[in-house]
Amino acid sequence: MRTDNQLLQRLLFLAALVIIMVGIHMAASILSMLLLALFLAIVLEPVVSMLCRTRLPRALIVVLLGLVLLLMLTYTLLKLVAALPEFNQMSMQMQGLLTRQLVDSRLPLQSLGLSLTPDAAVSLIDPGQFLTLIGRMLSRMSSLFSAGLIIFLTVIFMLIEVPSLVAKCQKLFRATSPEMKAVRQGITSVTHYLALKTLISVVNGLAVWGALSLLQVKFAFIWGVVAFLFNFIPVVGSMVASIPPLIQAFVFNGFSTGAAALAMILLINLLLGWILEPYLFGRKLNLSISVIIISLLVWEGLLGMTGVLLAVPLTMTLKLALEQSKSGKTFARLLEG
């Protein structure tokens, strides 16, 4: 009888979870902006707390920091928008240039077991479509930034009201209560992950920008921004972000430059993704690789691109929430690495 009750509780819990997921999907447009604002506030809160030691008013510090970030964001957006026409033109030229290079270099396709003409090989690779896809993604980024003002204002007010929010939580729950411990643990874990991930992503973007600029690869700034954003996508993000600039380097800059770009980007990904990140994060994530990949698919289906970027912190938060109930502990264990 007891086993039947436990099974029923777990089934009801799972049904409630499915209903919540449907609700999240239906409210994705609103929740995406709120979640971006929330996690940006979590990332910026340690910086604000450090600057508050200067004894300046917290509201003034938050507004000044917000203005600096807004100027940086505006500058980045203007550079991306200005480069889009030339970027789209380049993608249209890609297939013809690659065909000419294959013919001029007389690649030994037969030695690879391929009886393909250069034109047929290019039609299979079709890098022009790939770069056009990146161009469309950058265009969507500009539409995402159109909602940036709402996100910006939300982050500002969240950061200003952090002290009052902490005081309210302390009134609602005792400092030693399980609820407060869970909230504190969740905020600490997510803050640690997001702060380190943001720092690593910034370094990754700057390194890719610098390497491609050194090799005189066009649109190095765009590829640096893409590398920064895609680095938030675990497991596959850095690899996906590396493909377009490498194709461009091989086609427009020649084989030697392309090979040098490949070596540099591989070195950057090796140092940051395979050495530095595991060293900094260790086993603090406590999520298996398969769970992370599945979470990418699930959160992308629920929240779109926002879900992909925030898949790991959202899954960490979900796991912590599941651990707070008896029915959810079983599902939380399934997520552990």
C-alpha positions in Angstrom: 0.0 0.0 0.0 2.8 2.3 0.9 4.6 1.6 -2.3 1.4 2.4 -4.3 1.1 5.7 -2.5 4.7 6.6 -3.3 4.2 5.7 -6.9 1.0 7.8 -7.1 2.8 10.8 -5.5 5.6 10.5 -8.0 3.2 10.3 -10.9 1.3 13.3 -9.7 4.5 15.2 -9.2 5.6 14.3 -12.8 2.2 15.4 -14.1 2.4 18.7 -12.3 5.9 19.2 -13.7 4.6 18.6 -17.3 1.8 21.1 -16.7 4.4 23.7 -15.5 6.6 23.0 -18.6 3.5 23.7 -20.8 2.9 26.9 -19.0 6.5 27.9 -19.4 6.3 27.3 -23.1 3.2 29.3 -23.5 4.7 32.3 -21.6 8.1 31.9 -23.3 8.3 35.4 -24.7 7.8 37.1 -21.3 9.8 34.5 -19.3 12.8 34.8 -21.7 13.2 38.5 -20.9 12.6 38.0 -17.2 15.1 35.1 -17.0 17.8 37.0 -18.9 17.2 40.0 -16.6 17.4 37.8 -13.5 20.6 36.0 -14.5 22.2 39.2 -15.6 21.4 40.7 -12.2 22.9 37.6 -10.5 26.1 38.1 -12.5 26.4 41.8 -11.8 25.5 41.7 -8.1 29.0 40.7 -6.9 30.4 43.7 -9.0 27.8 46.1 -7.4 28.6 44.8 -3.9 32.3 45.3 -4.5 31.7 48.9 -5.8 29.4 49.7 -2.8 32.5 49.6 -0.6 33.4 53.0 -2.0 30.4 54.3 0.1 28.7 55.7 -2.9 24.9 55.3 -3.0 23.9 51.8 -4.3 21.4 53.3 -6.7 24.1 55.6 -8.2 26.5 52.7 -8.6 23.9 50.6 -10.3 22.9 53.3 -12.7 26.5 54.2 -13.7 27.4 50.5 -14.2 24.2 50.0 -16.2 25.1 53.0 -18.5 28.6 51.7 -19.1 27.2 48.3 -20.1 24.5 49.9 -22.2 27.2 51.9 -24.1 29.2 48.7 -24.7 26.1 46.9 -25.9 25.1 49.7 -28.2 28.6 49.9 -29.7 28.6 46.1 -30.3 25.2 46.2 -31.9 26.1 49.1 -34.2 29.2 47.3 -35.4 27.2 44.1 -36.0 24.5 45.9 -37.9 27.0 47.9 -40.0 28.8 44.7 -41.0 25.7 42.8 -42.0 25.4 44.0 -45.6 29.0 43.2 -46.5 28.6 39.9 -44.5 25.6 38.9 -46.6 27.4 39.8 -49.8 30.4 37.7 -48.8 28.1 34.7 -48.2 26.8 35.0 -51.7 30.3 35.0 -53.2 31.4 32.0 -51.1 30.3 29.2 -53.4 31.9 30.6 -56.5 35.2 31.3 -54.7 35.4 27.9 -53.3 34.7 26.3 -56.7 37.6 28.4 -58.2 39.9 27.4 -55.4 39.2 23.7 -55.9 39.8 24.0 -59.6 43.0 26.0 -59.2 44.5 23.9 -56.5 43.4 20.6 -58.3 42.6 18.9 -55.1 43.1 15.1 -55.5 39.6 14.1 -54.8 40.2 10.7 -56.5 42.9 9.9 -53.9 40.3 10.3 -51.3 38.0 7.8 -53.0 35.7 10.5 -54.3 34.7 10.7 -57.9 33.3 14.2 -57.5 33.9 17.3 -59.7 34.7 20.5 -57.8 31.2 21.8 -58.5 29.6 18.7 -57.1 31.9 18.9 -54.0 30.9 22.5 -53.4 27.2 21.7 -53.8 27.6 19.2 -50.9 29.6 21.6 -48.7 27.5 24.7 -49.6 29.2 27.1 -47.2 27.3 30.0 -48.6 24.1 28.7 -47.0 25.9 28.2 -43.8 27.1 31.8 -43.6 23.7 33.0 -44.7 22.3 31.2 -41.7 24.8 33.0 -39.4 23.8 36.3 -41.0 20.1 35.5 -40.2 21.1 34.7 -36.7 22.9 38.0 -36.3 19.8 39.7 -37.7 17.7 38.0 -35.1 20.1 39.2 -32.5 19.3 42.8 -33.5 15.6 42.1 -33.0 16.5 40.6 -29.6 18.3 43.8 -28.6 15.1 45.7 -29.4 13.8 44.3 -26.1 17.1 45.2 -24.4 15.6 48.4 -22.9 13.1 46.4 -21.0 15.7 43.9 -19.8 18.1 46.8 -19.0 15.5 48.6 -16.8 14.5 45.3 -15.1 18.1 44.5 -14.2 18.6 48.0 -12.9 15.6 47.8 -10.5 16.5 44.3 -9.5 20.0 45.3 -8.5 18.8 48.4 -6.6 16.2 46.3 -4.6 18.6 43.5 -3.7 19.0 44.6 0.0 15.2 45.0 0.5 14.6 41.7 -1.2 17.1 40.0 1.2 15.4 41.6 4.2 12.0 40.4 3.0 13.3 36.8 2.6 14.7 36.9 6.1 11.3 38.1 7.5 9.5 35.3 5.7 12.0 32.5 6.6 14.4 32.0 9.4 18.0 32.2 8.5 18.5 28.6 9.5 15.4 27.3 7.9 15.7 24.7 5.1 14.1 27.1 2.7 16.6 29.8 3.3 19.5 27.4 3.1 18.2 26.1 -0.2 17.7 29.6 -1.6 21.2 30.6 -0.4 22.8 27.5 -1.9 21.0 28.0 -5.2 22.0 31.6 -5.5 25.6 30.8 -4.6 25.8 27.9 -7.1 24.2 29.9 -10.0 26.3 33.0 -9.2 29.5 31.0 -9.2 28.7 29.3 -12.5 27.5 32.4 -14.3 30.3 34.6 -13.1 33.0 32.1 -14.2 31.2 31.2 -17.4 30.8 34.9 -18.3 34.5 35.6 -17.6 35.6 32.5 -19.7 33.3 33.6 -22.5 34.7 37.1 -22.5 38.2 35.7 -22.7 37.1 33.3 -25.4 35.6 36.0 -27.5 38.6 38.4 -27.1 41.0 35.5 -27.9 39.1 34.6 -31.1 38.8 38.2 -32.1 42.5 38.8 -31.5 43.6 35.6 -33.3 41.5 36.3 -36.4 42.5 40.0 -36.5 46.2 38.9 -36.3 45.6 36.7 -39.3 43.7 39.5 -41.1 40.5 37.5 -41.4 37.5 39.8 -42.1 34.7 40.2 -39.6 36.9 39.1 -36.8 34.8 41.2 -34.4 31.6 39.4 -35.4 33.3 36.0 -34.9 34.5 37.2 -31.5 30.9 38.1 -30.5 29.6 34.8 -31.8 32.3 32.9 -29.9 31.4 34.9 -26.7 27.7 34.1 -27.0 28.0 30.5 -28.1 30.5 29.7 -25.3 27.5 29.9 -23.0 26.1 26.8 -24.8 27.8 23.8 -23.0 29.5 21.0 -24.8 28.9 22.0 -28.4 28.8 25.8 -28.4 32.5 26.6 -29.0 32.8 24.0 -31.7 29.7 25.3 -33.6 31.0 28.9 -33.3 34.4 27.8 -34.8 33.0 26.5 -38.1 32.0 29.7 -39.9 35.2 31.7 -39.4 37.3 28.7 -40.4 35.4 28.2 -43.6 35.8 31.9 -44.3 39.5 31.8 -43.6 40.2 28.8 -45.9 38.1 30.3 -48.8 39.0 34.0 -48.6 42.5 34.0 -47.0 44.0 30.8 -48.4 45.0 27.4 -47.0 47.9 28.6 -44.9 45.8 31.3 -43.1 43.0 28.8 -42.7 45.3 26.2 -41.2 46.7 28.9 -38.8 43.2 29.9 -37.8 42.3 26.3 -37.2 45.3 25.8 -35.0 44.7 29.0 -33.0 41.0 28.3 -32.4 41.7 24.7 -31.4 44.3 25.9 -28.9 41.9 28.5 -27.5 39.1 25.8 -27.1 41.6 23.3 -25.6 42.9 25.8 -23.0 39.5 27.3 -22.1 37.0 24.5 -22.6 39.0 21.3 -21.8 41.5 22.6 -19.2 40.4 25.8 -17.5 36.6 25.1 -17.2 37.0 21.6 -15.7 39.6 23.0 -13.3 37.4 25.9 -12.2 34.0 24.1 -12.1 35.3 20.7 -10.9 32.3 18.6 -9.9 30.4 21.6 -8.6 27.9 21.4 -11.4 27.1 17.8 -10.5 25.3 17.2 -13.8 26.1 14.4 -16.2 27.0 15.2 -19.8 23.9 13.4 -21.1 21.7 15.5 -18.8 23.3 18.7 -20.0 22.7 17.7 -23.7 19.1 16.7 -23.0 18.6 19.9 -21.0 19.8 21.9 -24.1 17.0 20.3 -26.2 14.3 20.7 -23.5 15.0 24.3 -22.6 15.4 25.2 -26.3 12.0 23.8 -26.9 10.5 25.7 -24.0 12.3 29.0 -24.2 14.1 29.2 -27.6 17.6 30.6 -27.7 17.3 32.0 -24.2 16.8 28.4 -23.0 19.9 27.3 -24.8 22.1 30.0 -23.3 20.7 29.4 -19.8 20.3 25.6 -20.0 22.9 24.8 -17.3 21.9 27.4 -14.6 18.2 26.6 -15.2 18.9 22.8 -14.8 20.9 23.5 -11.7 18.0 25.5 -10.2 15.5 22.8 -11.2 17.6 20.1 -9.6 17.9 22.1 -6.4 14.1 22.7 -6.4 13.5 19.0 -6.9 15.7 18.2 -3.9 13.4 20.1 -1.6 10.5 17.7 -1.9 10.3 14.0 -1.1 8.6 13.3 -4.5 11.2 15.2 -6.4 14.4 13.8 -4.8 14.2 10.7 -7.0 14.1 12.8 -10.1 16.9 15.0 -8.8 19.2 12.0 -8.3 18.6 11.1 -12.0 20.2 14.5 -13.0 23.4 14.0 -11.0 26.7 13.4 -12.7 
